[in-house]
Amino acid sequence: MTASSLPTSARPIIHSTVACVIQHNGRFLMVEEAKGRANTVFNQPAGHIELGEGPVAAIQREVQEETAWQVALTGYLGLYVFHTPEGETFHSHGFTGVPERLLPTAIDPAIVATHWLTRDEIVALATEQRLRSPLVLKRIDDAQSNRHFPLAVIHE
């Protein structure tokens, strides 16, 4: 039996997303999100790939929408697969980038604030369970260990 032959309610939910580790002067650009939770959570600029969009276009759009920063992408961290306890699967494309310029645009209303945080500050948030997912710190560690691929591995 294939997933497409299952009733709609029994089909697995798979999300295709993007996230970007943006570093400058030893700090990482993070977004603080409310998302209906009691406490806010922290994440890299990230979001879903929209219909007709590839991962590169999606991450450039998401970074601008969530932070008002225009970034230069510097590498591809790879595809991270994350399964939630609720049965959802996320295929998350990870990127690295550097800030180019702050744009005079408003940020997404779901974003409470943007922050430039050190890795130690992000680890402290992880200890408090304030990161959106375990992938947040994993992507940072991969970026810091220069574990990335050229952007040319993505064919859009």
Disulfide bonds with the S-S distance in Angstrom:
none
